[in-house]
Amino acid sequence: MELVTGSTGYMGGRLIERLRAEGRLVRALARDASRFAPVDGVDVIEGNVLKRETLAAALDGCSTAYYLVHSMEAGVAGFAARDRTAAENFAAAAVDAGVERIVYLGGLLPEGGPQSEHLRSRLEVEEILVEAVPRSTALRASIVIGARSSSFSILVRLVASLRLVPLPSWRSNRTQPIFEGDAIEYLACTPATPEAEGRSLDIVGPEVMTYQEMVERIAEAIGVGRMSLPVPATQTPAASAVVSAVTHQPLELVRPLMQSLEHDLLPRNDDASRIYRLTPHPFGRALDHALRDWERGETLAAR
């Protein structure tokens, strides 16, 4: 049995579909079971990672647990403190239940270590989980190219809304975005990949791109003429407020994500592709797929 946390979220829902397509036994954990869209053969159990006592029933009998929980909500304690508490609760409950392996999806880190609160928190969660269950695997990704990916959707809404797109100094920073289907495939294959046990692995697409290049490719794909307005400084606080207002996304979500753009986010090595023997999709194909999926529910500019 495999448990998927974050089952009502973007990656959790897609992962459950992938696991069930293979006929695997899956259980879903949700804070509110009524929000879980029923999937044939999947039991949903209510539980909250911030309340350790609610996790035992969900983890009972599970050999693998997927930890896809990220807290970006506003609050007095802040998202990092909540993520720490949630990870500690889940790790302790997993040990009690005899879980063999936790699979965690975190974020790529800049060379020299995390430079933003968002990425520091992701690393802290990774360390808590792997220390508790040593056979666990942490997969680190940059921007996931998918219709419901937070980072990707912010870029798309920004391009679709503004004729002149202001880009702070991080516009020239580089990363390797990954197609959502490839990220899901890495997650799904992890329990059957012994070489990934006890490791953190960077999962990326095949192309190194600047954030400005991504914006320009998105504008071209949705059929709008857009000009980039270079801003000489980082200006993350001000830029976050503008992006939040334009994209109608919460500021507490936008600001940490934008802070993470202030450095190159590149993989340490290509160990993941070698170990998993997966060939990731190029950015263009990933972008086309994501925009087609997006337009099933929302029209985009001139497309």
N, C-alpha and C positions, 0 to 999 in steps of 0.2 A: 504494500500500500504506500502511496505517495501523497503527502499533504502539500497543498498549494495555499500559501497565505497571500493576502492581497488579491483574493479571488474575484472581487468585484471591480478591480482596477484594470488598467489597460494591458499590461504584460501578463498579469495573472490569468485573465480571461482567455487571452490568446494561447497561453501555455496549456491551460486545461483542454482546449480544443485539440491541440497537437498531441497531448498525451492520450486522450481518449481515442483519437483517430488510429492510434497504434494498439488500442485495446488494453491499455494499462489501467490498473486499479487506482482511482484518484479520489481523494477527499478534499473538500474545499473548506477553508476557514474564513468566516466573514463576521464582522461586527454586527451586521444586521442581515440575517438570512433572507429577509424579504427582498433585498436588493440584488440577490444572486439570481441571474437568469438561469433557469433550470437546464442542466445538461444531462443527457441520458447516461445513466450509470454512475453519476457523481453525487455523493452525499455531501450536504453542506451542514456544518456545525458552527453554531454561534460561539464566538470567542473574541477576546480583545487582548492583544499583545501587551497592553499596559496593565493587564490584570492577570497575573500568573496563574491564579487558581482556575481560570476559565480555559486553560490550554490543554489540560491533561487528556480530556476526552478526544480532542482533535488529533493529538499525537499518538494516542494508544494504537499500537500495532503497526506504526509507520516505520519503514526502514529509511526513507528519504523524506526530507522536508525542504520545500522551496521557500526561501525567505525573500519576499518581494514587497516588503513594507518600507515606505519612505514617508516620514512625517514632514510636511512643509506648511503645516497650518499655523496660524497666529496663536499666540498664547503667552502667558506670563513667563513660563520656564524656558521657552524657545524650542525650536525643532530639534536641536542637537541633544538637549537634555532628555526630551521625550524619546528620541531614537535610541539613546543609550539605555534608558530604562526598558524600553520594549525589547531590545536585543538581549539584555541581561535576563529578562523574564523568559524569553523564548529559549535561550541557550540552556538555562537551568531546567526548564520543563522538558526540553529535548533529551537532556542527559537522564532525567528521571524516567522517561519513557523508553530509553534504550535506542533512540534514533541513531542509525549508523552514520548518516551523512546529511549535512545541511548544504544546500546550494543557494548561494547568495549572488544577487546582481547589484554591483556597485558602480563606481565611476572611475574612469581613467584619472591618473594623477600626473601633475606636471613633474618634470625632472627636479629632483631635490625634495620632493614631498608636497603634500597639500598646502596650498596658499590661500584657500578660502574656507570659511566655516562650513559651507556645504560639503566640500570634498574631505575636510578633516572629519566630519561626522560620518561620511560613508566609510572612510578607512577605519574609524573607531568601531563601527558596527561589524565590519569584516573581522577585525581582530578579536572581538568578543566571541563571535560565532565559531571561528576556526580554533580558538584556544579551548573552547568548551568541548567541541566535537572534532578531534584532530583529523578525521578523514574528510572533512568538509572541503568544498571548493568555492572560491570567490571568483566570479567573472566580472571584469571591469570593462565598462563600455563608455564611449563618448556619446554624442547625440545619436539617438535611435531614430531612424527615418521611418515613421509610421504615422498614420492619420491622427492617432490619439496620443502620440508622444508629446510631453509638455514642451520640451525645448524646440522640437520641430514645429509644433503648432504655433508657438510664439513667433518664430521666423516667418511662417506662412502668413499669419494674420498681419504682421508688420508690413510685409511686402504688398499684400493685397490692399492695405488701408492707406499707405502713404506714397505719393508720387516721388517725393524726395526722401530717401531713407538715410537718416543720420547714423553714421557708424563711428563709434569712438576708436581710440587707438588700438583696441584689441582686434580690430577688423583684419589685421595682417597676421594674427596668431593662427596656428595651424592645428588641425585635428584630423581624425579619420572616422567619419560617421559610418554607422552600420545599419543595414537594412533590418527592419523588425523581424522578418522571417528568419534571417541568419542568427539574430540574437536568440530567438525562440529555439532554433535548432541546437545551438550550443547548450542551452539550458536542458532541453529534453535529452540530449545525448550524454550529459554529464554522469548520471548514475551508472552507465555502462562503460565509462572511460576510466580504467584504473589509473592511468598515468596522470590524471587530473586530481587525484586524491591529495588532500593536504596542501593545495597550492592556490595561489592567486594568479589568474591568467588574463591577459588583455585581449579582448575580442574586438576586432575592428573590420571596417570595410577595406577595399583594396586601394582607395585613393586618398592621398594627403591633400587637404583643401584648407584654404583660409576661410574665415567666416564671411568675408566679403565675396569670395567666389561662390559660397553656398547661397548667399542672398541673390546674386546675379543669376545663378542657375535656376533658382526657384521662380524669379521674375520671368525668365524666359519660358519656363515650363507652363506657367499659368497664363501666359500671353499678355503680359502688361509691360509697358515701357517704364522703367524705373531708373532714377539716377541716384548714385550713392553720394552722400554729403560727408566727407571725412571730417571728423572732429579731432582736434590735435591732442586732446587729453583723454584719460580713461573715462572720467565723468560718470562712473557707475551709479551713484545715488540719483543724480538728475536723470540720467538715461533710463534707469529702472522705472522711475515715476512716469516718464513719457511712454515707455513701452507698455507699462501696466494700463495706462489710460487708453492707449490706442488699441490694444489687443483685448481689452476687457478681461485681463487675467489678474488675479490677486497680486498685490505688491509683494507679499510675503513669499510668493512663489517665484516671481520674476527676479527680485533682487539677488537671492542666493545663486540662481542659475547664471545671471549675468556676471557675478563675481567670479564664477568658475571659468569665464572666457578670457580672463586677464593673463593667461599663460598658455603656451602650447600644451595641448593634451594629446600626446603621441604614445604609441605602445612601447614598452620596454624591449620587446622582442617579438618574434612570430611563433612562439611556442604553441599558442592555442591552435592556429591553423595546421601546424604540423601534427599535434597530438590528435586532434579531432578529424583531420583530413577533410575539412570543409573548404569549399571554394566560395567565398562571399560574393554577393551580387555587386556590380558596379553602381556608382551613385545614381546615374541616369535611370537605370531600371528600377532602383529602389524608390526614386522620386516619383516616377510615373505610377508605380503601384500605389504609393501612399496617397497621391492626389486623386487617383481613381476611387480609392476607398473613401477619401474625404468627401468627394462629390456625391456619394450615395446618400449623404445626409445634409449637405450644404453646398451651394453653388459658389464657385471661386472665380471672381473677376471675369475675364474674357474667355475662359475655357468653355 
